[in-house]
């Protein structure tokens, strides 16, 4: 990736307040893109925007809860008003809750997780897809998890694995639909990354979420096996720059 890899492009990154989302947004801006930052926390987004501006980039702060239809609709409108179009969409935001035995999980929480992890990325994609098709160029990246290929690694995380599996199926099917339009849709599996999500899992009661799941995340952290968000985001952007194919499942390198 070079300083002008994304020159003249506009990008939207969800979950951009911290972790992989922040690192990806900074990388896109460093490559010349104007970046819209979407997440719940205004303060975290403002910090990301400040870091981007410090490196000479341009960023738009768009606070919104992806699980709230009204907030998401207003966020889409604000991005359109400010940027006019989105060329690159990175659907990175996601939630891992609810965790625990499926006999005890609240189905309302389960459905809310699906809304954040699946419905919101699809809503954003469908909102900006017509413009991408009209211009003959667009990039959609949906951030998933390696647990889709290895569900045994997330026993107790049924909502999360189900949602990410659905998101991957959506992405591959969409890619086939878009073949030949100049718009690509790909999945990115970021690996085990040292972000707020695994930290939150480690802080949960093992008796509630499942001892095996809890121990897996504690052990990965203790063994120093977690990637930095910067490393994972750099891999994502390398794929985005170098791999012009569509319908791929990109693994972290």
Beta strands, then each sheet from edge to edge (+ up, - down):
strand 1: 10-14
strand 2: 34-39
strand 3: 58-63
strand 4: 88-91
strand 5: 138-143
strand 6: 183-189
strand 7: 249-251
sheet 1: 3+ 2+ 1+ 4+ 5+ 6+ 7+
end
